[in-house]
Amino acid sequence: MNSPPKSGTLFVLSILLFAMAVFAVFAYYYFSTARTVNAIEVLSSPASPASTLAFASPKPLDPLPDPKSITPAPRAQVSSAHPKDLSHGMLSFNFDDGFVSAYNVAFPMLEQAGFASTEYIITRAAIGHSQYMTWQDVFNLAAEGNEIGAHTRTHVQLTTVSLQAAENEILGSKQDLESLGFHITTFAYPQGYFNAGIESIVEQAGFKGARITQPLLNDPSSDLFALKRQRIEMDTTWPEIKTAIDQAIAQHKWVILVMHRIDESSADQVNAPSSLLAQTIDYVKQTGIPVVTNDVGIDVLKSATSAKQ
């Protein structure tokens, strides 16, 4: 039979157990704190060296034109619908980045149907370059009744730069467009990159709402600074688009259709065929779903939210 442990042995064991407990508490506190600090750094500190370098040493920002030197020459007149509520759903046509193929191919199709759209412009690194619209084109679109929205100055991924750099991109693009005489109320996050800190900057910059790249419909419960969308790209099928439109009507919601390039020879994923856009326009006319700009769509969601309260 084993004899019971001596008192000295018990004392050593108790000391060891106490030390292990202290170490466990310390380790938990240390690693929890480290995770918190890292999360804050991701949100508020400068980005990694590579991305910081990409922002800190960019090509010089493109100059803005003298608005007095541009005389708008609209090709047609369009206007946004102004539904009182979501009883028939809503639909918006969005075009990101300012590609000239959208101006030359897509917009005439929408103009013929009488549909206004929202064009999100990169203010200091795209307009006037090869494959992109000119400032004359942008002024023409606004004069026709389309909404012009902000899409940053250089199309940077906003979560990869410091909050100060992100603010310069977000607020700077709004100020650029407003200095040219455009009324700017909505924003689109480049490639959908955003987080709580970026969203806060957009709201504080004076925008009434912003769009991301996640696929879903919008309703009065939606975050106005994280509006969802339905993409139209190279691999998008007609049943996908039709389903989104049908759901918006049946569920009394808002579907935002987002496009970039149209009918280009480029193999870029965001290049979409005009035949798909034509099919979409025909179906929209057939269903009678109201076509709104993002500016108007946000107002309708706000109104619907107020009516429920």
Summary of the structure (lengths in Angstrom):
residues: 309
radius of gyration: 26.0
end to end distance: 78.1
largest distance: 105.3
contacts: 983
relative contact order: 0.15
helix: 48%
strand: 15%
